[in-house]
């Protein structure tokens, strides 16, 4: 198996993981959202469309299709969620040195 095929298999595995995340987001509880119906509606009105557009077209087309590859850019909407812990940490550190004390 060549390098290209290995990368495609890894990418397909990541797409499948994203698909499971989409499914789990309909039942994932938080402190604020405890009812399944509320969780589902919240997800449908927030990240759902970005997740589906960034994942499903590439899973449906199993052959090497670059026509739909640009849709993966919709996954970047989660980038802000990834840097949130860093933002909170910097906020705590910089608050100690703030003039507003």
Secondary structure as GFF3:
##gff-version 3
##sequence-region A 1 101
A	DSSP	alpha_helix	3	24	.	.	.	ID=ss1
A	DSSP	alpha_helix	36	44	.	.	.	ID=ss2
A	DSSP	alpha_helix	48	60	.	.	.	ID=ss3
A	DSSP	three_ten_helix	69	78	.	.	.	ID=ss4
A	DSSP	alpha_helix	79	96	.	.	.	ID=ss5
###
